[in-house]
Amino acid sequence: MNTNTLQLQNETEVQGIQLTDLVKEYGSPLYVYDTESIEYQYKKLVGSFNDTNIRIKYATKALSNISILKYMNKIGIGLDVVSIEELKIGIKAGYAAKEIMYTPSCVDFLEIEEVISLGATLNLDSIPFVEKFGMKYGSSVPLCIRINPHVEAGGNHKIKTGHIESKFGISIDQLDQVYSLVDKYKIDMAGIHVHTGSDFGDIDVFLKVAELMYEVAMNFKNLRFLDFGSGFKVAYKKGDKETNIEELGSKMSASFAGFCKRYGKKLELWFEPGKYLVSKSGYLLAQATVIKPTPATTFIGLNTGLNHLIRPMMYESYHEIINISNPEGPKQKYSVVGYICETDTFAWEREMTETKEGDVLAFKNAGAYGFSMSSNYNSRIRPAEVMIYKGKAVLIRKRETLEDVLKNQIEINF
Ligand code: LLP
């Protein structure tokens, strides 16, 4: 991998492949993922920690195509999953179940029993389920618990998970109940977990939460790992302050080493990045269907919408959009909107290069929570996905057809 090329690469190409050529070959809208970018991010993260037993568990939910999971496996990344379906796809992608961390939220206990039978690492986040687990499995299956540290961190309110009103985790104020259950059922506590939210850059938050976790960890005798979840912020907009991974690595390595010394054992340190690994790797390519001047603005209508990329409407998130058919043209202001019969504004009065019908627009940072949150709203089909691996484009998901949309519908004749 040539990391210089990666940083300098022209925004209209990936690994030497013109993005517009991909639209000619595979049509649009189209999701494209650059594997070099994933590997670069992974190596940067791991390389920032020194003398630490670090394990990366990719947050599958960010982008769950089986070929992406196979690629993660190939380069040595483990998995974090949140559903039995993601777990089964992970196993199908070649992972040993025990390398997969399963962190459910409010699922049926029957699903948890199935996960245990498959052998994944189990992370529970409610006291009633720790009790059920203890009664049924005692010390026979190792357990991790997710802690809610009552710390407010994360980008949009919808993606904050560590505050007191969040449904996630066992409150740090209720841990006495966990300690008695662990005692009562001789539960084998393998790890503790925390994930305070997505999209926060502040390293002090990580360090503060780490101190809380170290205190909790001292109450369990035989832990094997501490899992700090994720939340690493990536730049969506020029000037966005990303999490400084090098600084995080050096500060966390030192604080974790100090903890391990106090604990009397060298534990593993786990992280579960989603956005950090795949956000920058992904592009959504769409074409302008109409240029529509109105008294308020000039709209660029696209052959995609919130059904394919919901982040701007769901979290008011910013995605850079480039006209890759005319990257050097004169600039003017446009509002970029989708084809869904609902307000689906991707950008309002954004300065962009001159755009004509048929031009290809590339949404950047579309790798994480892009395709994985897509839907068939308005009965629209979902795009194809292409992976760029070793300078070659490989189709990893076919474009849907109307038959796919109708597949499970049952037609009644009246
Ligand atoms: N671990 C756990 C337990 C999580 O719940 C999440 C994300 C992650 C790791 C990965 O977080 P990340 O590295 O991607 O920030 N759809 C939203 C983000 C939702 C995140 C849900 N949990 C978005 O598009 O911004």
Residues whose N, C-alpha, C, O or C-beta is under 5 A from the ligand:
A	BS01	LLP	A59 T103 I159 H195 G197 S198 D199 G229 S230 G231 F232 E272 P273 G274 K275 Y276 R311 A368 Y369
